[in-house]
């Protein structure tokens, strides 16, 4: 089923989970235990990421195919411009369609290791909009999502230009937006309003990932495109005595985020799971009380 059809079929918010292919063989058992635990929550779909520069590309393809066959849940595979050409992309999408996978998240992608500049890693698709146009022409049966940045994309400090670029991707044929993680819902609601002003009317799914450790919080700020940690959350985490306490703080904060998003009729909520089930299960338990 196409994600756009799922989003259009209900007035209730849809829930989805993101996984990534492990680099270490011993981590695969943990991943499949997580998938088994979270599929019991009946997600509307799940997604699977690429590594930087498509470094886990073959593992991503194997994982999305396995999830599709073993669970029957709609799967969205990340697909990047970086290190991709038309021939390879066509082969990937043909394989997906043969295996019942008809949704992708179209991304520019990150610079791979060993490459001096991003431009060196670009082949046939300079921007995500170029990839989207190619898919819409060659593979019209494929549904397409794109990324959004409530706090702003660090490479586009001009927020007006940023929305213009997003509008270009929507006009090229993207069906919905899934946001980068954020910790202050005001950033999400402001983002939705700015998209509406620009004439962007597709669903905007909110990306949520709870803080789990002090070290993890710092890493989120470094890697998650500069995710802003609100002062009240920062204070609680820094004053906590253990990572167990931090995890509970993160779950409580994310629970309140999710509940507010539900109350405000957010179309969908996407959980970045880090291949672990516990925090997401607890958040679901909290919001269903």
C-alpha positions in Angstrom: 0.0 0.0 0.0 1.3 3.5 -0.8 2.0 5.7 2.2 -0.1 8.5 0.7 -3.1 6.1 0.6 -2.5 5.2 4.3 -2.4 8.8 5.2 -5.6 9.6 3.2 -7.5 6.6 4.5 -7.9 7.8 8.1 -8.5 11.0 10.2 -6.5 9.5 13.0 -2.7 10.0 13.2 -0.7 7.2 11.7 2.4 5.8 13.5 5.5 4.5 11.9 9.0 3.3 13.0 12.5 3.7 11.5 15.2 1.0 11.5 18.7 0.8 10.1 20.8 -2.1 8.9 23.4 -3.1 11.6 27.0 -3.0 10.6 27.9 -5.8 13.1 26.6 -9.3 12.5 25.8 -9.8 16.2 23.4 -6.8 16.2 21.0 -8.3 13.7 19.3 -10.5 16.3 18.6 -7.4 18.4 17.1 -5.7 15.4 14.7 -8.5 14.5 13.7 -8.7 18.2 12.9 -5.0 18.1 11.0 -5.4 14.8 9.0 -8.2 16.3 8.2 -6.2 19.5 7.2 -3.0 17.6 5.1 -4.7 14.9 2.8 -5.8 17.7 1.8 -2.1 17.9 0.4 -2.3 14.3 2.4 0.5 12.7 1.0 1.9 9.5 4.5 1.5 7.9 8.2 1.2 8.8 11.2 2.7 7.1 14.8 1.6 6.6 17.8 3.9 6.2 21.0 4.0 4.2 24.4 4.7 5.6 26.3 7.8 4.5 26.9 7.6 0.8 24.7 4.5 0.6 27.3 2.5 2.5 24.7 0.0 3.8 22.8 0.0 0.5 22.8 -3.8 -0.1 21.9 -4.4 3.5 19.0 -1.9 3.2 17.6 -3.7 0.2 17.9 -7.1 2.0 16.2 -5.8 5.1 13.3 -4.0 3.4 12.6 -7.2 1.4 12.7 -9.4 4.4 10.4 -7.1 6.5 8.0 -7.0 3.6 7.9 -10.8 3.2 7.9 -11.7 6.9 5.5 -9.1 8.3 3.4 -7.8 5.4 3.8 -4.3 6.8 4.2 -1.5 4.3 8.0 -0.7 4.0 9.6 2.5 2.9 13.2 2.3 1.8 15.5 5.3 1.8 16.9 6.2 -1.6 19.7 8.7 -2.0 21.2 10.8 -4.8 24.7 10.4 -3.5 26.7 7.8 -5.4 23.6 6.8 -7.5 23.1 6.9 -11.2 20.0 6.2 -13.3 20.9 2.7 -14.3 21.5 1.5 -10.7 18.5 3.4 -9.4 16.3 1.8 -12.0 17.6 -1.7 -11.0 16.9 -1.0 -7.4 13.3 0.2 -8.0 12.6 -2.7 -10.4 13.7 -5.1 -7.7 11.6 -3.4 -5.1 8.4 -3.5 -7.3 9.0 -7.2 -7.9 9.1 -7.8 -4.2 6.0 -5.8 -3.4 7.8 -2.7 -2.2 6.4 0.5 -3.7 7.5 3.3 -1.3 10.8 5.2 -1.0 12.0 8.3 0.9 14.0 10.3 -1.6 17.0 12.1 -0.1 20.1 13.8 -1.3 22.2 11.8 1.2 25.4 12.6 3.2 28.9 12.8 1.9 30.6 9.4 2.1 33.9 8.8 3.8 37.0 9.2 1.6 35.4 11.9 -0.6 36.6 15.4 -0.3 33.4 17.1 -1.4 29.8 16.1 -1.8 29.9 17.2 -5.4 32.4 14.4 -6.1 29.8 11.8 -4.9 27.0 13.1 -7.1 26.3 11.3 -10.4 23.0 11.7 -12.2 21.0 13.3 -9.4 22.2 16.6 -8.0 19.2 17.2 -5.8 16.4 15.1 -4.3 14.0 16.9 -6.7 16.0 15.4 -9.6 15.6 11.9 -8.2 11.9 12.5 -7.6 11.3 13.6 -11.2 13.2 10.5 -12.4 11.1 8.2 -10.3 7.8 9.8 -11.3 8.6 9.5 -15.0 10.1 6.0 -14.9 8.3 4.4 -12.0 5.0 6.1 -11.5 3.7 3.3 -9.2 6.3 4.2 -6.6 5.2 6.5 -3.7 7.7 9.1 -2.6 8.3 10.8 0.7 10.8 13.6 1.4 12.6 14.9 4.5 11.7 18.2 6.3 13.6 20.2 8.8 11.5 22.1 11.4 14.6 23.8 12.9 16.0 24.6 9.5 18.5 22.8 7.3 22.0 23.8 8.4 23.1 24.1 4.7 20.3 26.6 4.0 20.4 29.4 6.6 17.8 31.3 4.5 14.6 29.8 5.8 12.6 31.2 2.9 14.9 29.5 0.4 14.7 26.3 2.4 10.9 26.2 2.0 11.2 27.0 -1.7 13.5 24.0 -2.2 11.0 21.9 -0.3 8.2 23.1 -2.5 10.2 22.1 -5.5 10.3 18.6 -4.2 6.6 18.5 -3.6 5.9 20.0 -7.1 8.2 17.3 -8.5 5.8 14.6 -7.2 6.5 13.9 -3.5 3.5 12.7 -1.5 4.4 13.6 2.0 7.1 15.0 4.3 8.7 13.3 7.3 10.6 15.7 9.6 14.0 15.4 11.2 13.7 14.8 14.9 12.9 17.8 17.2 12.3 18.3 20.9 10.1 21.4 20.9 6.7 21.0 19.3 6.6 24.8 18.6 9.2 24.3 16.0 7.0 21.7 14.3 3.8 23.7 14.4 5.7 26.8 13.0 7.2 24.6 10.3 3.7 23.4 9.3 2.4 26.9 9.1 5.3 28.1 7.0 4.7 25.2 4.6 1.1 26.1 4.3 2.0 29.7 3.5 4.2 28.4 0.7 1.3 26.3 -0.7 2.6 23.0 0.5 -0.5 20.9 1.4 0.9 17.3 1.6 0.9 15.6 5.1 3.8 16.5 7.3 4.8 13.6 9.6 6.5 14.5 12.9 9.8 12.8 13.6 10.3 11.8 17.3 13.3 10.3 19.1 13.6 10.4 22.9 16.8 11.3 24.7 18.3 8.1 26.2 21.7 9.0 27.7 23.7 12.2 28.3 26.2 11.1 25.8 23.4 10.4 23.3 21.9 13.8 23.8 25.2 15.4 22.9 25.6 13.2 19.9 22.0 14.1 18.7 23.0 17.7 18.7 26.1 16.9 16.7 24.7 14.5 14.2 21.0 15.2 13.9 21.6 18.4 11.9 22.0 20.5 15.1 18.9 19.3 17.0 18.0 22.0 19.6 17.7 20.7 23.2 15.1 23.0 25.0 16.5 24.4 28.3 14.0 22.5 30.6 15.0 19.2 29.0 18.6 20.0 29.1 18.4 20.9 32.8 16.6 17.7 33.7 19.2 15.6 31.8 22.2 17.3 33.2 20.9 17.1 36.8 20.1 13.4 36.5 22.3 10.8 38.3 22.2 7.9 35.9 21.5 7.0 32.3 18.5 5.1 33.6 17.1 8.3 34.9 17.9 10.1 31.6 16.0 7.4 29.7 12.9 7.9 31.8 13.2 11.7 31.4 13.5 11.2 27.6 10.5 8.9 27.5 8.4 11.3 29.6 9.4 14.3 27.4 8.7 12.4 24.2 5.3 11.2 25.6 4.2 14.7 26.2 5.4 15.7 22.7 3.4 12.9 21.1 0.3 13.5 23.1 0.3 17.2 22.1 0.8 16.3 18.5 -2.1 13.9 18.6 -4.3 16.5 20.3 -3.4 19.0 17.6 -4.4 16.5 14.8 -0.9 15.8 13.5 -1.3 13.6 10.5 1.5 11.1 11.5 4.2 10.5 14.0 7.5 8.7 13.0 9.7 7.2 15.7 13.4 7.0 15.2 14.0 3.8 17.2 17.7 3.3 16.9 16.8 -0.4 16.5 15.6 -0.5 20.1 12.1 -1.2 21.2 11.9 -0.2 24.9 11.4 3.5 24.7 8.9 3.4 21.9 6.9 0.7 23.7 6.8 2.8 26.9 5.7 5.9 25.0 2.8 4.0 23.4 1.8 2.6 26.8 1.8 6.1 28.2 -0.3 7.7 25.5 -2.9 4.8 25.7 -3.5 5.1 29.4 
